């Protein structure tokens, strides 16, 4: 019987453990491996950093006498 596995009993280990967030490590409901609170924190950090970079760039342009265009509005 080469190639056949014999199974008797239950599987233990990872199948029995609840899934944990890859960021905070707490057992919560997950979407893609990251819990909702961590996902929101990461999203806020990314959006905040982008807006900060835009402000820095506009300041540098004004310093050199260039007037930046107003940001495009999203529909």
N, C-alpha and C positions, 0 to 999 in steps of 0.2 A: 504494500500500500504506500508506495512512494508518492509524495505530493499531497496527501490528504492529512488534514490536521484533526486531531482528536480533541474534543472539548467536553469538559465536564465541570460544571460549577458556574460561578458568576465572574464577570469581569470586574476588577477593581482598579482603582487608580484614577486616571484623568476623567474617565467617563462618569464617575460618581461625584467629582468635585464640581461646584458651581464655577462658571466662568468669571474671571476677574479682569478688571480694567487694566490695560497695559500702562496707563499713566499713574494712577493712584493705587492700584492693587486691591481695591475693594470689590467685593462680590456685589454687582449691581446689574441692572438690565443693560445690555450692551448693543451697540450698533457698530459693527465693524471693529470690535475690539476695544472701543473707548466708550466710557460711560457719558451720559448726557451732560453732567456738570463739568467734566474735564473738556469735552468737546466745545462747550460754550466758552470756557475760560481760554482755550487755545484760539478760538475764533476771535474773541474780543482782543486778545493780545496781538494777533496778526492784523486786524483792522486798525487798532490803535497805532501800531508801528507804521503802517502805511500812511496814515494821516499825518503822523509826525514827520515822516520823510518828505511829504509834500510841503509842509510848512517850512522845513529847513531849505528846500530847494527854492521856494518863493522868496525867502529872505535873502538868499545868495543872489538871486536874479535882481532883486530891488537894490542890493548893495552895488551892483554893477550898472544900474540905470536902466534895466530892462523891466517893463511892466508885464507881469505874467497874465495870461488869458484866464478868464473865469472858468471854473471846472464845468464840464459838461453835465447836464442833468440827465439822470436815468429815467426812462419812461416807465 
